Amino acid sequence: MTSRADETTYPALELILDAVANWVKKCRDATGSCDALEHWEPDEIARTARDLGVSPIELVRMAERGPHAADLLPRLLRDLGVDPGTLSRNDPAMMRDMQRLCSACSHKRRCERELSAGTAADNYRHFCPNAMSLETVLAPA
């Protein structure tokens, strides 16, 4: 297993996740938990979401999922022979979309099992919401 220090970083995603983490901390400080989002003014949620380039609903969902919700994506990319850092630099919009889909994925257990078994590269098409994007990334230029 790779350590956090060995993993490629994604400055754009880190900026968004840091902002979400600060938002969650602010919520916890104000209410004692982040479960009570009704304590946030809608304009504050909208303003924060706009600053991050996401919808208010996406911001709330991102906060609920936590900062490690897309951690399996770099592992899958590496298994497919794609350098996550290079993809992030060459096509940041695609990488952001893939991270967003990965963070919302309901097949994380299967993905983790497939990655651990070394079969994810063969089977991702059957469960990964990023399958079409991955096919595009893998297509010869």
N, C-alpha and C positions, 0 to 999 in steps of 0.2 A: 504494500500500500504506500502511495506517495504521501509525503508530508505536505502540509499547507505551503511551506516555503518553496517546495519544488513545483507547485502548480503555476500555470500561466495566469497572469492577472488580466483583467478586463477593465480598464479605467472608466469607460462609460457606464458599465454595469455597476462598478463599485461606487461611482458617484450617485447613481440612483439608489442603490441599496443603503448607502450611508445616509442619504436624505430620508429614506423610509425608516431606517433605524432611529434617526433623530426624531422623526415624526412620532414613532411608536413610544420613544422615551418621553417625549413631551406629553403624550396622551397618558402614559402611566403616571407621570409626575402630577398631572392635573386631576386624574380620576382614581388612581390607585391600580388601574388595570387598563388594558387596551381593548377589553371586551365591550366596554361601554362607549362605543363610537358615537352614540347619540349626543355625547357631551361636546363633540366637535361641531363648530359652526359650519354649515354647508359651504359658505364662501371660503373658509380657511382650507377645507378639503379640496375644493375646486382650484384655489390658488396654488396649493402645493402640487396638485396633480399637473396643472398647467406648467409649472416650473420644471417638472420632471419629464414632460412630454408624454404623459399618459392620461387616460380618462380617470375621473374620480373613482369609478367602480374598480378599475384596474389597480389604482393605488391602494384601496382598501383590501383587495384580494392579495396584492403583493405583501402587504403588512401582515396579513393573516398567515401566509405561507412561510414567512421567515427568510432570512438572508441566504440559506443554503439550498433553496428549492430547485435550483438549476445546476447543482454540483455534478450530476451524472452526465450532462452534455459534454464537457471536455473529455471525460473518459471514453464516451462513445465515439467522439470525433477522432481521438487518438487510435482507438481500435479500428477505425475505418481508414487510418493512414492520413488523416487531416490534422495539421497543426492548428489548434484552437487560436493561438496568438496570431498566426498569419491570417487566418480567416477573419478574426476580429479587426485587424488592421486593414485588410483588403476590402472587406465588405461589412462594416460595422452595423449597417441596418439589418442585414440578414442575420448576423450574430445576435443582435438584440431581439429580433423576432423569434429566433430559435430558442433563446433563453427564456423569453416570455412563455412560449408554448411548453417548454420543458418544465418550467416552474408550475404550470397549471396541470401537468400530466397526471392522470389517474393510474398509470401503469408503472409507477416507480419501483414497486417490489419486483415485478417481472424484469424490468430493466436492470435492476441491481443483480438479480439472479443471473441474467444473461451475461452481464459484464463479468461477474465473478467466474462464470463457467467458461468464458471465452467464446460464447456463441452469439453475442449481441450483433456483431458485424454481419452475421448470416441471417439473423431473425428480426432485426429492428423494423423491417417493413411491415411486420405483422402487429406491432403494438405502438410504435413511436409516432407521436403527432407531428414530428419533424421529418418523417420519411420522405415526403416530396421535396423538401428543401435539401435534405441530405443527398437525394438523387441528383439535384441540380449541382450541388457542390462537387459531387463525385464524377459528374459527366465530363468527358474530355473536352478541352477548350476548342 
